[in-house]
Amino acid sequence: MPYVGRNQHGKIVAVGASESADLAEWVEPNAPDLRGFLAQLAPAEDDLSRSDQALIRVVEDIVNTLIEKNVIRFTDLPEAAQHKLLERRSMRRAKGSLKLLGEETLTDLKL
């Protein structure tokens, strides 16, 4: 991929992994017109999905606060949850955004 087909105006109207009569032009995978075409195919993110993403961050911050205040121990959590929290903590630190609800700085998790 990507081979593309274009209409009479030069706009991409089809994309495929292999060359064919309708998909005769190979384009760079990061070509702006290809990215634009693919973005139109993706379903629009609905309000519930956006809310879910924000809520995940809030729940993560609540868990971190409960651990920080010794209400629960990190090791009390299931192993899969510990792994996910450590993974997210690492990602957030890498971005320099380990914040409680986007405002207060959290200290390290007490493991």
Biopython code that builds the backbone (N, CA, C, O; Angstrom):
import numpy as np
from Bio.PDB.StructureBuilder import StructureBuilder

atoms = [
    (1, "MET", "N", (0.855, -1.149, 0.000)),
    (1, "MET", "CA", (0.000, 0.000, 0.000)),
    (1, "MET", "C", (0.900, 1.210, 0.000)),
    (1, "MET", "O", (2.022, 1.108, 0.496)),
    (2, "PRO", "N", (0.510, 2.290, -0.494)),
    (2, "PRO", "CA", (-0.799, 2.614, -1.018)),
    (2, "PRO", "C", (-0.774, 2.913, -2.527)),
    (2, "PRO", "O", (0.015, 3.725, -3.011)),
    (3, "TYR", "N", (-1.639, 2.247, -3.221)),
    (3, "TYR", "CA", (-1.922, 2.590, -4.606)),
    (3, "TYR", "C", (-3.252, 3.334, -4.583)),
    (3, "TYR", "O", (-4.157, 2.971, -3.832)),
    (4, "VAL", "N", (-3.367, 4.347, -5.383)),
    (4, "VAL", "CA", (-4.581, 5.161, -5.359)),
    (4, "VAL", "C", (-5.196, 5.272, -6.742)),
    (4, "VAL", "O", (-4.537, 5.115, -7.769)),
    (5, "GLY", "N", (-6.488, 5.549, -6.716)),
    (5, "GLY", "CA", (-7.223, 5.909, -7.913)),
    (5, "GLY", "C", (-7.712, 7.331, -7.742)),
    (5, "GLY", "O", (-8.107, 7.734, -6.648)),
    (6, "ARG", "N", (-7.686, 8.075, -8.806)),
    (6, "ARG", "CA", (-8.097, 9.481, -8.747)),
    (6, "ARG", "C", (-9.259, 9.740, -9.702)),
    (6, "ARG", "O", (-9.424, 9.037, -10.698)),
    (7, "ASN", "N", (-10.066, 10.763, -9.385)),
    (7, "ASN", "CA", (-11.140, 11.165, -10.280)),
    (7, "ASN", "C", (-10.603, 12.145, -11.326)),
    (7, "ASN", "O", (-9.404, 12.423, -11.356)),
    (8, "GLN", "N", (-11.473, 12.663, -12.171)),
    (8, "GLN", "CA", (-11.051, 13.561, -13.247)),
    (8, "GLN", "C", (-10.477, 14.883, -12.733)),
    (8, "GLN", "O", (-9.834, 15.614, -13.486)),
    (9, "HIS", "N", (-10.708, 15.191, -11.447)),
    (9, "HIS", "CA", (-10.178, 16.424, -10.847)),
    (9, "HIS", "C", (-8.874, 16.176, -10.097)),
    (9, "HIS", "O", (-8.313, 17.097, -9.504)),
    (10, "GLY", "N", (-8.393, 14.941, -10.121)),
    (10, "GLY", "CA", (-7.143, 14.604, -9.463)),
    (10, "GLY", "C", (-7.267, 14.272, -7.989)),
    (10, "GLY", "O", (-6.263, 14.094, -7.299)),
    (11, "LYS", "N", (-8.502, 14.187, -7.504)),
    (11, "LYS", "CA", (-8.705, 13.850, -6.094)),
    (11, "LYS", "C", (-8.707, 12.342, -5.919)),
    (11, "LYS", "O", (-9.231, 11.613, -6.762)),
    (12, "ILE", "N", (-8.118, 11.873, -4.821)),
    (12, "ILE", "CA", (-8.110, 10.443, -4.517)),
    (12, "ILE", "C", (-9.527, 9.983, -4.206)),
    (12, "ILE", "O", (-10.234, 10.586, -3.397)),
    (13, "VAL", "N", (-9.931, 8.885, -4.876)),
    (13, "VAL", "CA", (-11.263, 8.335, -4.652)),
    (13, "VAL", "C", (-11.214, 6.865, -4.228)),
    (13, "VAL", "O", (-12.235, 6.293, -3.847)),
    (14, "ALA", "N", (-10.019, 6.251, -4.294)),
    (14, "ALA", "CA", (-9.880, 4.850, -3.903)),
    (14, "ALA", "C", (-8.433, 4.586, -3.499)),
    (14, "ALA", "O", (-7.506, 5.217, -4.007)),
    (15, "VAL", "N", (-8.257, 3.634, -2.571)),
    (15, "VAL", "CA", (-6.924, 3.258, -2.083)),
    (15, "VAL", "C", (-6.886, 1.748, -1.953)),
    (15, "VAL", "O", (-7.872, 1.120, -1.565)),
    (16, "GLY", "N", (-5.740, 1.173, -2.280)),
    (16, "GLY", "CA", (-5.583, -0.264, -2.143)),
    (16, "GLY", "C", (-4.139, -0.652, -1.899)),
    (16, "GLY", "O", (-3.226, 0.163, -2.036)),
    (17, "ALA", "N", (-3.947, -1.915, -1.535)),
    (17, "ALA", "CA", (-2.617, -2.409, -1.210)),
    (17, "ALA", "C", (-1.838, -2.853, -2.439)),
    (17, "ALA", "O", (-0.614, -2.969, -2.388)),
    (18, "SER", "N", (-2.526, -3.098, -3.526)),
    (18, "SER", "CA", (-1.821, -3.544, -4.728)),
    (18, "SER", "C", (-2.321, -2.786, -5.951)),
    (18, "SER", "O", (-3.422, -2.236, -5.975)),
    (19, "GLU", "N", (-1.469, -2.783, -6.951)),
    (19, "GLU", "CA", (-1.781, -2.075, -8.191)),
    (19, "GLU", "C", (-2.848, -2.828, -8.967)),
    (19, "GLU", "O", (-2.859, -4.059, -8.999)),
    (20, "SER", "N", (-3.743, -2.074, -9.590)),
    (20, "SER", "CA", (-4.776, -2.658, -10.455)),
    (20, "SER", "C", (-5.143, -1.610, -11.498)),
    (20, "SER", "O", (-4.565, -0.523, -11.528)),
    (21, "ALA", "N", (-6.097, -1.938, -12.345)),
    (21, "ALA", "CA", (-6.518, -0.988, -13.374)),
    (21, "ALA", "C", (-7.065, 0.295, -12.753)),
    (21, "ALA", "O", (-6.844, 1.387, -13.276)),
    (22, "ASP", "N", (-7.780, 0.158, -11.636)),
    (22, "ASP", "CA", (-8.364, 1.325, -10.971)),
    (22, "ASP", "C", (-7.409, 2.000, -9.992)),
    (22, "ASP", "O", (-7.603, 3.157, -9.621)),
    (23, "LEU", "N", (-6.381, 1.272, -9.580)),
    (23, "LEU", "CA", (-5.422, 1.782, -8.594)),
    (23, "LEU", "C", (-4.016, 1.727, -9.200)),
    (23, "LEU", "O", (-3.198, 0.884, -8.832)),
    (24, "ALA", "N", (-3.761, 2.622, -10.112)),
    (24, "ALA", "CA", (-2.525, 2.546, -10.900)),
    (24, "ALA", "C", (-1.398, 3.416, -10.370)),
    (24, "ALA", "O", (-0.253, 3.260, -10.796)),
    (25, "GLU", "N", (-1.691, 4.321, -9.458)),
    (25, "GLU", "CA", (-0.666, 5.273, -8.999)),
    (25, "GLU", "C", (-0.223, 4.952, -7.578)),
    (25, "GLU", "O", (-1.046, 4.894, -6.663)),
    (26, "TRP", "N", (1.073, 4.744, -7.395)),
    (26, "TRP", "CA", (1.615, 4.545, -6.051)),
    (26, "TRP", "C", (1.937, 5.912, -5.475)),
    (26, "TRP", "O", (2.505, 6.759, -6.165)),
    (27, "VAL", "N", (1.581, 6.136, -4.218)),
    (27, "VAL", "CA", (1.902, 7.400, -3.540)),
    (27, "VAL", "C", (2.606, 7.103, -2.228)),
    (27, "VAL", "O", (2.475, 6.011, -1.677)),
    (28, "GLU", "N", (3.346, 8.068, -1.738)),
    (28, "GLU", "CA", (4.004, 7.946, -0.441)),
    (28, "GLU", "C", (2.931, 7.787, 0.639)),
    (28, "GLU", "O", (1.895, 8.449, 0.580)),
    (29, "PRO", "N", (3.166, 6.922, 1.613)),
    (29, "PRO", "CA", (2.163, 6.699, 2.663)),
    (29, "PRO", "C", (1.805, 7.955, 3.452)),
    (29, "PRO", "O", (0.705, 8.045, 3.996)),
    (30, "ASN", "N", (2.710, 8.920, 3.523)),
    (30, "ASN", "CA", (2.405, 10.144, 4.281)),
    (30, "ASN", "C", (2.041, 11.319, 3.377)),
    (30, "ASN", "O", (2.089, 12.469, 3.813)),
    (31, "ALA", "N", (1.678, 11.047, 2.132)),
    (31, "ALA", "CA", (1.277, 12.122, 1.214)),
    (31, "ALA", "C", (0.055, 12.852, 1.779)),
    (31, "ALA", "O", (-0.895, 12.210, 2.228)),
    (32, "PRO", "N", (0.074, 14.179, 1.761)),
    (32, "PRO", "CA", (-1.037, 14.943, 2.345)),
    (32, "PRO", "C", (-2.405, 14.593, 1.758)),
    (32, "PRO", "O", (-3.386, 14.495, 2.496)),
    (33, "ASP", "N", (-2.479, 14.404, 0.440)),
    (33, "ASP", "CA", (-3.792, 14.097, -0.137)),
    (33, "ASP", "C", (-4.273, 12.704, 0.276)),
    (33, "ASP", "O", (-5.477, 12.488, 0.421)),
    (34, "LEU", "N", (-3.355, 11.764, 0.466)),
    (34, "LEU", "CA", (-3.746, 10.436, 0.954)),
    (34, "LEU", "C", (-4.215, 10.521, 2.398)),
    (34, "LEU", "O", (-5.238, 9.938, 2.758)),
    (35, "ARG", "N", (-3.471, 11.243, 3.222)),
    (35, "ARG", "CA", (-3.890, 11.401, 4.623)),
    (35, "ARG", "C", (-5.262, 12.053, 4.710)),
    (35, "ARG", "O", (-6.089, 11.658, 5.533)),
    (36, "GLY", "N", (-5.506, 13.046, 3.869)),
    (36, "GLY", "CA", (-6.816, 13.709, 3.864)),
    (36, "GLY", "C", (-7.932, 12.758, 3.475)),
    (36, "GLY", "O", (-9.004, 12.760, 4.081)),
    (37, "PHE", "N", (-7.672, 11.943, 2.454)),
    (37, "PHE", "CA", (-8.674, 10.963, 2.017)),
    (37, "PHE", "C", (-8.976, 9.965, 3.127)),
    (37, "PHE", "O", (-10.140, 9.682, 3.412)),
    (38, "LEU", "N", (-7.924, 9.429, 3.759)),
    (38, "LEU", "CA", (-8.118, 8.447, 4.823)),
    (38, "LEU", "C", (-8.828, 9.058, 6.028)),
    (38, "LEU", "O", (-9.622, 8.385, 6.685)),
    (39, "ALA", "N", (-8.549, 10.326, 6.321)),
    (39, "ALA", "CA", (-9.211, 10.995, 7.449)),
    (39, "ALA", "C", (-10.717, 11.095, 7.203)),
    (39, "ALA", "O", (-11.506, 11.015, 8.144)),
    (40, "GLN", "N", (-11.116, 11.272, 5.938)),
    (40, "GLN", "CA", (-12.543, 11.348, 5.624)),
    (40, "GLN", "C", (-13.235, 10.006, 5.827)),
    (40, "GLN", "O", (-14.433, 9.955, 6.107)),
    (41, "LEU", "N", (-12.476, 8.918, 5.684)),
    (41, "LEU", "CA", (-13.060, 7.590, 5.849)),
    (41, "LEU", "C", (-13.286, 7.221, 7.305)),
    (41, "LEU", "O", (-14.193, 6.452, 7.624)),
    (42, "ALA", "N", (-12.456, 7.774, 8.191)),
    (42, "ALA", "CA", (-12.557, 7.447, 9.614)),
    (42, "ALA", "C", (-13.850, 8.025, 10.173)),
    (42, "ALA", "O", (-14.195, 9.174, 9.896)),
    (43, "PRO", "N", (-14.557, 7.231, 10.954)),
    (43, "PRO", "CA", (-15.791, 7.767, 11.547)),
    (43, "PRO", "C", (-15.460, 8.898, 12.514)),
    (43, "PRO", "O", (-14.453, 8.860, 13.220)),
    (44, "ALA", "N", (-16.309, 9.879, 12.528)),
    (44, "ALA", "CA", (-16.117, 11.015, 13.427)),
    (44, "ALA", "C", (-16.217, 10.549, 14.871)),
    (44, "ALA", "O", (-17.059, 9.719, 15.213)),
    (45, "GLU", "N", (-15.347, 11.094, 15.712)),
    (45, "GLU", "CA", (-15.359, 10.737, 17.125)),
    (45, "GLU", "C", (-16.603, 11.340, 17.767)),
    (45, "GLU", "O", (-16.852, 12.540, 17.649)),
    (46, "ASP", "N", (-17.370, 10.515, 18.437)),
    (46, "ASP", "CA", (-18.590, 11.025, 19.051)),
    (46, "ASP", "C", (-18.322, 11.574, 20.451)),
    (46, "ASP", "O", (-17.247, 11.374, 21.018)),
    (47, "ASP", "N", (-19.308, 12.261, 20.989)),
    (47, "ASP", "CA", (-19.172, 12.899, 22.295)),
    (47, "ASP", "C", (-18.867, 11.893, 23.397)),
    (47, "ASP", "O", (-18.081, 12.187, 24.298)),
    (48, "LEU", "N", (-19.472, 10.720, 23.341)),
    (48, "LEU", "CA", (-19.252, 9.708, 24.366)),
    (48, "LEU", "C", (-17.799, 9.238, 24.357)),
    (48, "LEU", "O", (-17.207, 9.054, 25.421)),
    (49, "SER", "N", (-17.222, 9.044, 23.188)),
    (49, "SER", "CA", (-15.818, 8.629, 23.104)),
    (49, "SER", "C", (-14.890, 9.689, 23.680)),
    (49, "SER", "O", (-13.950, 9.365, 24.405)),
    (50, "ARG", "N", (-15.147, 10.946, 23.364)),
    (50, "ARG", "CA", (-14.323, 12.035, 23.924)),
    (50, "ARG", "C", (-14.463, 12.074, 25.440)),
    (50, "ARG", "O", (-13.481, 12.280, 26.154)),
    (51, "SER", "N", (-15.677, 11.878, 25.928)),
    (51, "SER", "CA", (-15.920, 11.869, 27.360)),
    (51, "SER", "C", (-15.213, 10.686, 28.017)),
    (51, "SER", "O", (-14.651, 10.827, 29.103)),
    (52, "ASP", "N", (-15.236, 9.527, 27.370)),
    (52, "ASP", "CA", (-14.555, 8.347, 27.906)),
    (52, "ASP", "C", (-13.067, 8.618, 28.076)),
    (52, "ASP", "O", (-12.489, 8.261, 29.103)),
    (53, "GLN", "N", (-12.449, 9.234, 27.102)),
    (53, "GLN", "CA", (-11.017, 9.516, 27.177)),
    (53, "GLN", "C", (-10.706, 10.452, 28.343)),
    (53, "GLN", "O", (-9.718, 10.259, 29.053)),
    (54, "ALA", "N", (-11.539, 11.452, 28.535)),
    (54, "ALA", "CA", (-11.328, 12.382, 29.645)),
    (54, "ALA", "C", (-11.560, 11.678, 30.984)),
    (54, "ALA", "O", (-10.836, 11.921, 31.949)),
    (55, "LEU", "N", (-12.564, 10.812, 31.039)),
    (55, "LEU", "CA", (-12.863, 10.103, 32.277)),
    (55, "LEU", "C", (-11.744, 9.129, 32.655)),
    (55, "LEU", "O", (-11.452, 8.957, 33.839)),
    (56, "ILE", "N", (-11.131, 8.504, 31.685)),
    (56, "ILE", "CA", (-9.997, 7.611, 31.958)),
    (56, "ILE", "C", (-8.907, 8.373, 32.695)),
    (56, "ILE", "O", (-8.331, 7.862, 33.656)),
    (57, "ARG", "N", (-8.626, 9.571, 32.260)),
    (57, "ARG", "CA", (-7.591, 10.399, 32.899)),
    (57, "ARG", "C", (-7.990, 10.728, 34.337)),
    (57, "ARG", "O", (-7.154, 10.690, 35.239)),
    (58, "VAL", "N", (-9.251, 11.047, 34.546)),
    (58, "VAL", "CA", (-9.738, 11.372, 35.892)),
    (58, "VAL", "C", (-9.620, 10.156, 36.811)),
    (58, "VAL", "O", (-9.144, 10.278, 37.939)),
    (59, "VAL", "N", (-10.050, 8.984, 36.336)),
    (59, "VAL", "CA", (-9.972, 7.763, 37.145)),
    (59, "VAL", "C", (-8.518, 7.452, 37.483)),
    (59, "VAL", "O", (-8.209, 7.080, 38.615)),
    (60, "GLU", "N", (-7.642, 7.599, 36.524)),
    (60, "GLU", "CA", (-6.213, 7.380, 36.769)),
    (60, "GLU", "C", (-5.703, 8.316, 37.859)),
    (60, "GLU", "O", (-4.967, 7.887, 38.748)),
    (61, "ASP", "N", (-6.085, 9.583, 37.800)),
    (61, "ASP", "CA", (-5.667, 10.545, 38.815)),
    (61, "ASP", "C", (-6.247, 10.204, 40.190)),
    (61, "ASP", "O", (-5.571, 10.380, 41.204)),
    (62, "ILE", "N", (-7.479, 9.724, 40.234)),
    (62, "ILE", "CA", (-8.095, 9.328, 41.508)),
    (62, "ILE", "C", (-7.333, 8.149, 42.115)),
    (62, "ILE", "O", (-7.022, 8.160, 43.306)),
    (63, "VAL", "N", (-7.036, 7.144, 41.310)),
    (63, "VAL", "CA", (-6.285, 5.984, 41.805)),
    (63, "VAL", "C", (-4.925, 6.433, 42.335)),
    (63, "VAL", "O", (-4.514, 6.020, 43.420)),
    (64, "ASN", "N", (-4.228, 7.275, 41.578)),
    (64, "ASN", "CA", (-2.928, 7.770, 42.030)),
    (64, "ASN", "C", (-3.040, 8.532, 43.347)),
    (64, "ASN", "O", (-2.163, 8.410, 44.202)),
    (65, "THR", "N", (-4.092, 9.305, 43.522)),
    (65, "THR", "CA", (-4.294, 10.057, 44.759)),
    (65, "THR", "C", (-4.565, 9.116, 45.931)),
    (65, "THR", "O", (-4.036, 9.317, 47.025)),
    (66, "LEU", "N", (-5.382, 8.098, 45.709)),
    (66, "LEU", "CA", (-5.656, 7.120, 46.769)),
    (66, "LEU", "C", (-4.377, 6.402, 47.199)),
    (66, "LEU", "O", (-4.180, 6.135, 48.384)),
    (67, "ILE", "N", (-3.515, 6.092, 46.239)),
    (67, "ILE", "CA", (-2.230, 5.458, 46.555)),
    (67, "ILE", "C", (-1.344, 6.435, 47.317)),
    (67, "ILE", "O", (-0.726, 6.068, 48.316)),
    (68, "GLU", "N", (-1.284, 7.662, 46.853)),
    (68, "GLU", "CA", (-0.447, 8.690, 47.491)),
    (68, "GLU", "C", (-0.859, 8.921, 48.941)),
    (68, "GLU", "O", (-0.011, 9.146, 49.805)),
    (69, "LYS", "N", (-2.156, 8.866, 49.203)),
    (69, "LYS", "CA", (-2.667, 9.115, 50.557)),
    (69, "LYS", "C", (-2.740, 7.836, 51.392)),
    (69, "LYS", "O", (-3.293, 7.836, 52.492)),
    (70, "ASN", "N", (-2.186, 6.763, 50.869)),
    (70, "ASN", "CA", (-2.145, 5.471, 51.558)),
    (70, "ASN", "C", (-3.529, 4.915, 51.884)),
    (70, "ASN", "O", (-3.692, 4.188, 52.864)),
    (71, "VAL", "N", (-4.510, 5.249, 51.078)),
    (71, "VAL", "CA", (-5.843, 4.667, 51.236)),
    (71, "VAL", "C", (-5.831, 3.249, 50.671)),
    (71, "VAL", "O", (-6.445, 2.339, 51.229)),
    (72, "ILE", "N", (-5.129, 3.079, 49.567)),
    (72, "ILE", "CA", (-4.895, 1.755, 48.999)),
    (72, "ILE", "C", (-3.402, 1.638, 48.702)),
    (72, "ILE", "O", (-2.695, 2.636, 48.567)),
    (73, "ARG", "N", (-2.946, 0.398, 48.604)),
    (73, "ARG", "CA", (-1.558, 0.161, 48.216)),
    (73, "ARG", "C", (-1.537, -0.210, 46.743)),
    (73, "ARG", "O", (-2.445, -0.871, 46.238)),
    (74, "PHE", "N", (-0.503, 0.221, 46.077)),
    (74, "PHE", "CA", (-0.334, -0.108, 44.664)),
    (74, "PHE", "C", (-0.401, -1.619, 44.465)),
    (74, "PHE", "O", (-0.998, -2.100, 43.501)),
    (75, "THR", "N", (0.212, -2.358, 45.377)),
    (75, "THR", "CA", (0.252, -3.817, 45.258)),
    (75, "THR", "C", (-1.088, -4.483, 45.542)),
    (75, "THR", "O", (-1.243, -5.678, 45.293)),
    (76, "ASP", "N", (-2.067, -3.728, 46.061)),
    (76, "ASP", "CA", (-3.418, -4.265, 46.243)),
    (76, "ASP", "C", (-4.155, -4.391, 44.909)),
    (76, "ASP", "O", (-5.118, -5.148, 44.792)),
    (77, "LEU", "N", (-3.703, -3.658, 43.931)),
    (77, "LEU", "CA", (-4.354, -3.663, 42.619)),
    (77, "LEU", "C", (-3.983, -4.938, 41.861)),
    (77, "LEU", "O", (-2.906, -5.495, 42.074)),
    (78, "PRO", "N", (-4.863, -5.396, 40.983)),
    (78, "PRO", "CA", (-4.514, -6.552, 40.149)),
    (78, "PRO", "C", (-3.251, -6.249, 39.323)),
    (78, "PRO", "O", (-2.974, -5.100, 38.979)),
    (79, "GLU", "N", (-2.516, -7.291, 39.023)),
    (79, "GLU", "CA", (-1.250, -7.124, 38.311)),
    (79, "GLU", "C", (-1.444, -6.389, 36.976)),
    (79, "GLU", "O", (-0.623, -5.547, 36.610)),
    (80, "ALA", "N", (-2.512, -6.700, 36.256)),
    (80, "ALA", "CA", (-2.762, -6.035, 34.971)),
    (80, "ALA", "C", (-2.985, -4.534, 35.178)),
    (80, "ALA", "O", (-2.520, -3.719, 34.381)),
    (81, "ALA", "N", (-3.697, -4.173, 36.248)),
    (81, "ALA", "CA", (-3.929, -2.757, 36.546)),
    (81, "ALA", "C", (-2.620, -2.068, 36.925)),
    (81, "ALA", "O", (-2.376, -0.931, 36.522)),
    (82, "GLN", "N", (-1.780, -2.752, 37.699)),
    (82, "GLN", "CA", (-0.474, -2.184, 38.056)),
    (82, "GLN", "C", (0.340, -1.890, 36.797)),
    (82, "GLN", "O", (0.941, -0.824, 36.667)),
    (83, "HIS", "N", (0.351, -2.845, 35.882)),
    (83, "HIS", "CA", (1.109, -2.681, 34.637)),
    (83, "HIS", "C", (0.597, -1.478, 33.848)),
    (83, "HIS", "O", (1.385, -0.654, 33.383)),
    (84, "LYS", "N", (-0.716, -1.381, 33.698)),
    (84, "LYS", "CA", (-1.300, -0.260, 32.941)),
    (84, "LYS", "C", (-0.996, 1.079, 33.605)),
    (84, "LYS", "O", (-0.660, 2.048, 32.925)),
    (85, "LEU", "N", (-1.114, 1.134, 34.935)),
    (85, "LEU", "CA", (-0.827, 2.386, 35.634)),
    (85, "LEU", "C", (0.636, 2.783, 35.483)),
    (85, "LEU", "O", (0.943, 3.958, 35.278)),
    (86, "LEU", "N", (1.540, 1.812, 35.582)),
    (86, "LEU", "CA", (2.960, 2.116, 35.399)),
    (86, "LEU", "C", (3.243, 2.585, 33.972)),
    (86, "LEU", "O", (4.030, 3.505, 33.752)),
    (87, "GLU", "N", (2.595, 1.946, 33.022)),
    (87, "GLU", "CA", (2.760, 2.325, 31.622)),
    (87, "GLU", "C", (2.270, 3.753, 31.383)),
    (87, "GLU", "O", (2.949, 4.547, 30.733)),
    (88, "ARG", "N", (1.102, 4.069, 31.905)),
    (88, "ARG", "CA", (0.541, 5.420, 31.745)),
    (88, "ARG", "C", (1.398, 6.451, 32.475)),
    (88, "ARG", "O", (1.633, 7.544, 31.959)),
    (89, "ARG", "N", (1.866, 6.102, 33.680)),
    (89, "ARG", "CA", (2.706, 7.032, 34.433)),
    (89, "ARG", "C", (3.962, 7.358, 33.637)),
    (89, "ARG", "O", (4.389, 8.511, 33.578)),
    (90, "SER", "N", (4.546, 6.340, 33.030)),
    (90, "SER", "CA", (5.744, 6.535, 32.223)),
    (90, "SER", "C", (5.459, 7.448, 31.022)),
    (90, "SER", "O", (6.247, 8.342, 30.713)),
    (91, "MET", "N", (4.345, 7.218, 30.362)),
    (91, "MET", "CA", (3.982, 8.049, 29.210)),
    (91, "MET", "C", (3.727, 9.495, 29.625)),
    (91, "MET", "O", (4.158, 10.430, 28.949)),
    (92, "ARG", "N", (3.025, 9.670, 30.742)),
    (92, "ARG", "CA", (2.715, 11.031, 31.194)),
    (92, "ARG", "C", (3.974, 11.760, 31.627)),
    (92, "ARG", "O", (4.122, 12.954, 31.367)),
    (93, "ARG", "N", (4.886, 11.049, 32.289)),
    (93, "ARG", "CA", (6.147, 11.682, 32.680)),
    (93, "ARG", "C", (6.948, 12.095, 31.461)),
    (93, "ARG", "O", (7.547, 13.170, 31.430)),
    (94, "ALA", "N", (6.954, 11.228, 30.455)),
    (94, "ALA", "CA", (7.688, 11.538, 29.233)),
    (94, "ALA", "C", (7.160, 12.814, 28.587)),
    (94, "ALA", "O", (7.917, 13.558, 27.964)),
    (95, "LYS", "N", (5.899, 13.059, 28.730)),
    (95, "LYS", "CA", (5.297, 14.281, 28.192)),
    (95, "LYS", "C", (5.337, 15.426, 29.193)),
    (95, "LYS", "O", (4.946, 16.549, 28.873)),
    (96, "GLY", "N", (5.812, 15.144, 30.411)),
    (96, "GLY", "CA", (5.902, 16.192, 31.425)),
    (96, "GLY", "C", (4.556, 16.669, 31.910)),
    (96, "GLY", "O", (4.387, 17.840, 32.251)),
    (97, "SER", "N", (3.576, 15.741, 31.943)),
    (97, "SER", "CA", (2.226, 16.180, 32.309)),
    (97, "SER", "C", (1.624, 15.359, 33.437)),
    (97, "SER", "O", (0.415, 15.129, 33.442)),
    (98, "LEU", "N", (2.426, 14.912, 34.391)),
    (98, "LEU", "CA", (1.879, 14.156, 35.515)),
    (98, "LEU", "C", (1.212, 15.139, 36.470)),
    (98, "LEU", "O", (1.836, 15.645, 37.403)),
    (99, "LYS", "N", (-0.061, 15.397, 36.218)),
    (99, "LYS", "CA", (-0.816, 16.387, 36.978)),
    (99, "LYS", "C", (-2.128, 15.785, 37.454)),
    (99, "LYS", "O", (-2.699, 14.918, 36.793)),
    (100, "LEU", "N", (-2.595, 16.241, 38.583)),
    (100, "LEU", "CA", (-3.890, 15.825, 39.103)),
    (100, "LEU", "C", (-4.964, 16.698, 38.465)),
    (100, "LEU", "O", (-5.029, 17.905, 38.695)),
    (101, "LEU", "N", (-5.797, 16.057, 37.662)),
    (101, "LEU", "CA", (-6.869, 16.766, 36.961)),
    (101, "LEU", "C", (-6.342, 17.993, 36.224)),
    (101, "LEU", "O", (-7.055, 18.983, 36.057)),
    (102, "GLY", "N", (-5.087, 17.918, 35.784)),
    (102, "GLY", "CA", (-4.508, 18.980, 34.988)),
    (102, "GLY", "C", (-4.045, 20.181, 35.775)),
    (102, "GLY", "O", (-3.687, 21.196, 35.178)),
    (103, "GLU", "N", (-4.037, 20.104, 37.123)),
    (103, "GLU", "CA", (-3.677, 21.290, 37.890)),
    (103, "GLU", "C", (-2.545, 21.039, 38.877)),
    (103, "GLU", "O", (-1.494, 21.671, 38.768)),
    (104, "GLU", "N", (-2.725, 20.144, 39.831)),
    (104, "GLU", "CA", (-1.746, 19.949, 40.891)),
    (104, "GLU", "C", (-0.753, 18.841, 40.510)),
    (104, "GLU", "O", (-1.142, 17.837, 39.912)),
    (105, "THR", "N", (0.518, 19.022, 40.853)),
    (105, "THR", "CA", (1.514, 18.028, 40.552)),
    (105, "THR", "C", (1.430, 16.880, 41.532)),
    (105, "THR", "O", (1.323, 17.103, 42.738)),
    (106, "LEU", "N", (1.478, 15.642, 41.031)),
    (106, "LEU", "CA", (1.489, 14.461, 41.886)),
    (106, "LEU", "C", (2.918, 14.093, 42.223)),
    (106, "LEU", "O", (3.838, 14.321, 41.437)),
    (107, "THR", "N", (3.089, 13.521, 43.398)),
    (107, "THR", "CA", (4.400, 12.963, 43.732)),
    (107, "THR", "C", (4.447, 11.550, 43.199)),
    (107, "THR", "O", (3.450, 11.039, 42.688)),
    (108, "ASP", "N", (5.597, 10.917, 43.315)),
    (108, "ASP", "CA", (5.749, 9.541, 42.823)),
    (108, "ASP", "C", (4.766, 8.628, 43.527)),
    (108, "ASP", "O", (4.401, 8.839, 44.683)),
    (109, "LEU", "N", (4.341, 7.593, 42.782)),
    (109, "LEU", "CA", (3.508, 6.559, 43.399)),
    (109, "LEU", "C", (4.310, 5.873, 44.476)),
    (109, "LEU", "O", (5.505, 5.635, 44.300)),
    (110, "LYS", "N", (3.683, 5.552, 45.579)),
    (110, "LYS", "CA", (4.356, 4.830, 46.656)),
    (110, "LYS", "C", (4.126, 3.348, 46.426)),
    (110, "LYS", "O", (3.043, 2.823, 46.682)),
    (111, "LEU", "N", (5.159, 2.689, 45.940)),
    (111, "LEU", "CA", (5.037, 1.260, 45.602)),
    (111, "LEU", "C", (5.382, 0.413, 46.797)),
    (111, "LEU", "O", (5.339, -0.814, 46.716)),
]
sb = StructureBuilder()
sb.init_structure("model")
sb.init_model(0)
sb.init_chain("A")
sb.init_seg("    ")
for serial, (resi, resn, name, xyz) in enumerate(atoms, 1):
    if name == "N":
        sb.init_residue(resn, " ", resi, " ")
    sb.init_atom(name, np.array(xyz, "f"), 0.0, 1.0, " ", f" {name:<3s}", serial, name[0])
structure = sb.get_structure()
